[in-house]
Amino acid sequence: MNLKKHIPNLITLGNLFCGTIATIFAVEGDFVFAGLFVLLGILFDFFDGFAARLLNVSGELGKQLDSLADMVTSGVVPGIIVYKLLVENTSGLYDFNEFNYLPFVGLLLTLGACYRLAKFNIDTRQSDSFIGLPTPAMSLFIISLPLIQEYSTVEFAQNLIGNNYFLIAITLLLTYLMNAELPLFSLKFKEYSIKKNMVKYLFLLVSLLLIIFLQYISIPLIIIFYVVLSVISNFRKKETV
C-alpha cells in the first residue's frame, strides 16, 4: 500500500473536519470559533494541493475530495453566518407568529459556492489561475463581517454590517463574482522573480500592510483589492497583446 499518495487526501479531510466544526459553531452563533475553524480549514485546503504537487500524487480523487471539503468550509458556513446575521438584524421587526423569509437569502452563498465548485472541477482553464472568485476568498470575506461588527471600533463599518440591505447586496455580489467569467490571478509561484510575479508580490505586500493597520476590516478590503488588481492586470495584458 502506497501511503504517500494518501497524505494529501488526509490533509483535505482535515479541511472537512474543520469545516464541520465551524458549521456547528456558526449555527450556535459563535462566530469567533466558526471563523477560526474556517481559517484552519482554508490552510488545510492550501497545503493539500501543495503536498500533492510536492509528492507528485495528484489525481481525480483528490480533486473531487477537495471540492467536497470546500463545499462545507467555504460554502455551508458562510451561508449560515449571513443567515444568522440577517436573523439578528431583523429580530423584533416581525410578529412572533410571522415567519421571516429574509434570512434565507444568505443561503444563496451556499448555492453559489456549490455551483462554482462543480464548474471548477470540469473547467480545464483554471490550473494556473481562476475564473471567478474562489470560494475560500468569499468565505474569508464573510467570516470577517461578524468579527468587524463585534470588535472593530469603526462605527461606520459596524453600522453597515447591521444593515440588511448591505448584507443582501454583499450576498448577491459575492454569489455573482464566484460564477462570473472573470479571470483572477492565483498565488501559485512557478518561479520567484519579481518581474514575472509583480502583481502577486504587490498583492501580498499591500495585504500585509492592511492587516497590520486595519486588522479585521482588512479582510474584506483585501478581497476587494484582489478582484480590482486582477481586473487591472487583465486590462494591461490586453493592451500589450
C-alpha positions in Angstrom: 0.0 0.0 0.0 1.4 3.3 -1.1 0.8 5.6 2.0 2.4 8.6 0.2 -0.5 9.0 -2.2 -3.0 9.3 0.7 -1.2 12.2 2.5 -2.8 15.0 0.5 -6.3 13.4 0.9 -5.8 13.2 4.7 -4.9 16.9 4.7 -8.1 17.5 2.7 -10.1 15.6 5.3 -8.6 18.0 7.8 -10.2 20.8 5.9 -13.6 19.0 6.0 -13.2 18.3 9.7 -12.5 22.0 10.4 -15.5 23.0 8.2 -17.8 20.6 10.1 -16.8 22.1 13.4 -17.1 25.6 12.0 -20.6 24.8 10.9 -21.6 23.8 14.5 -20.2 27.0 15.9 -21.9 29.1 13.2 -25.3 27.5 14.0 -24.7 28.3 17.6 -23.8 31.9 16.8 -20.2 31.6 18.0 -18.7 33.5 15.0 -15.2 33.7 16.6 -14.6 30.0 16.7 -16.5 29.5 13.4 -14.1 31.9 11.8 -11.1 30.3 13.4 -12.0 26.8 12.1 -12.8 28.2 8.7 -9.4 29.8 8.6 -7.8 26.5 9.7 -9.8 24.6 7.0 -8.5 27.1 4.3 -5.0 26.5 5.5 -5.5 22.7 5.1 -7.0 23.4 1.7 -3.8 25.3 0.7 -1.5 22.6 2.0 -3.3 19.6 0.4 -2.6 21.0 -3.0 1.0 21.8 -2.0 1.5 18.3 -0.7 0.1 16.7 -3.8 2.4 18.7 -6.0 5.4 18.1 -3.8 4.8 14.3 -3.6 3.6 14.2 -7.3 0.5 12.2 -6.3 -2.3 14.5 -7.6 -5.3 12.6 -9.0 -9.0 12.8 -9.7 -10.0 11.5 -6.3 -8.1 14.3 -4.6 -9.7 16.9 -6.9 -13.2 15.7 -6.1 -12.5 15.4 -2.4 -11.1 18.9 -2.3 -14.2 20.4 -3.7 -16.4 18.4 -1.3 -14.5 19.7 1.7 -14.5 23.2 0.4 -18.3 23.0 0.0 -18.6 22.7 3.7 -15.8 25.0 4.9 -16.3 27.7 2.3 -19.9 27.1 1.2 -22.1 26.0 4.0 -20.5 28.0 6.8 -20.6 31.4 5.0 -24.3 30.9 4.1 -25.1 30.1 7.8 -23.2 33.2 9.0 -25.1 35.6 6.8 -28.4 33.8 7.7 -27.6 34.4 11.4 -26.6 38.0 10.8 -29.9 38.6 9.0 -31.8 36.9 11.8 -30.1 39.2 14.3 -30.8 42.3 12.3 -34.5 41.5 11.9 -35.2 40.3 15.4 -38.0 42.4 16.9 -39.2 43.5 13.5 -41.7 40.7 12.9 -44.5 39.4 15.0 -43.9 36.2 16.9 -46.2 34.1 14.6 -44.9 35.7 11.4 -42.3 33.6 9.5 -39.3 35.6 8.5 -38.1 34.6 5.0 -35.4 37.3 4.6 -32.5 35.5 6.4 -32.7 32.6 3.9 -31.2 35.0 1.3 -27.9 34.3 2.9 -28.0 30.7 1.7 -27.6 31.9 -1.8 -23.8 32.0 -1.0 -24.0 28.2 -0.3 -25.8 27.6 -3.6 -23.3 29.9 -5.5 -20.3 28.1 -3.9 -21.7 24.7 -4.8 -22.2 25.8 -8.5 -18.7 27.3 -8.6 -17.0 24.2 -7.2 -18.8 22.0 -9.6 -17.8 24.2 -12.6 -14.2 24.3 -11.2 -13.9 20.5 -11.4 -14.7 20.4 -15.1 -13.0 23.6 -16.2 -9.5 23.0 -17.6 -8.8 26.7 -17.8 -8.2 27.1 -14.0 -5.0 25.2 -13.5 -2.8 28.3 -13.1 -5.4 31.0 -12.4 -9.0 31.3 -11.5 -12.2 32.1 -13.4 -14.5 33.7 -10.9 -13.8 34.4 -7.2 -12.5 31.3 -5.3 -14.8 30.1 -2.6 -12.2 30.4 0.2 -11.9 34.1 -0.7 -15.6 34.5 -0.4 -15.6 32.7 2.9 -12.9 34.9 4.3 -14.9 38.0 3.4 -18.0 36.6 5.1 -16.4 35.4 8.4 -14.8 38.8 8.9 -18.2 40.6 9.0 -19.4 39.5 12.5 -15.9 40.0 13.8 -15.8 43.6 12.5 -19.2 44.2 14.0 -18.1 42.8 17.4 -14.6 44.0 17.7 -14.0 46.9 15.3 -14.0 50.5 16.7 -15.1 51.9 13.3 -18.7 52.7 13.8 -19.4 53.1 10.1 -18.3 49.5 9.4 -20.4 48.3 12.3 -23.5 50.1 11.0 -23.0 48.7 7.5 -23.0 45.1 8.8 -26.1 45.8 10.8 -27.9 46.9 7.7 -29.8 44.2 5.9 -29.6 46.0 2.5 -25.8 45.9 2.7 -25.8 42.2 3.7 -28.2 41.2 0.9 -26.1 43.3 -1.6 -22.9 41.6 -0.5 -24.5 38.2 -0.7 -25.7 38.8 -4.3 -22.4 40.4 -5.4 -20.3 37.5 -4.0 -22.6 34.9 -5.4 -22.2 36.6 -8.8 -18.4 37.0 -8.6 -17.9 33.3 -7.7 -19.5 32.3 -11.0 -18.6 35.3 -13.2 -16.3 34.8 -16.3 -13.7 37.0 -14.6 -10.1 35.9 -14.7 -8.3 36.3 -11.4 -4.6 35.6 -10.6 -3.5 32.7 -8.4 -0.9 32.9 -5.7 0.8 29.8 -7.1 4.5 30.5 -7.9 6.2 28.6 -10.7 9.3 30.7 -10.0 10.0 33.7 -7.8 11.4 36.5 -10.0 10.0 39.9 -9.1 9.4 40.9 -12.8 7.2 37.9 -13.6 5.4 38.0 -10.2 5.0 41.7 -9.7 1.2 41.6 -9.3 1.4 38.8 -6.7 4.2 40.5 -4.7 2.3 43.8 -4.8 -0.9 42.0 -3.5 1.0 40.3 -0.7 2.7 43.5 0.4 -0.5 45.6 0.4 -2.4 42.8 2.2 0.3 42.6 4.9 0.1 46.4 5.4 -3.7 46.3 5.6 -3.7 43.5 8.2 -1.2 45.4 10.3 -3.0 48.7 10.3 -6.7 47.7 9.9 -6.9 44.2 11.5 -10.4 42.7 10.9 -11.5 45.4 8.5 -8.5 44.5 6.3 -10.0 41.1 5.3 -12.9 42.3 3.1 -10.7 45.1 1.8 -8.0 42.6 0.7 -10.6 40.5 -1.2 -11.8 43.7 -2.9 -8.2 44.7 -3.7 -7.6 41.2 -5.1 -10.5 41.5 -7.5 -9.6 45.0 -8.6 -6.0 44.2 -9.0 -6.9 41.2 -11.2 -9.1 43.3 -13.4 -6.4 46.0 -13.8 -3.8 43.2 -14.6 -6.1 41.7 -17.2 -6.7 45.1 -18.8 -2.9 45.7 -19.0 -2.3 42.3 -20.6 -4.9 43.0 -23.2 -3.3 46.4 -24.0 0.1 44.7 -24.5 -1.3 42.0 -26.8 
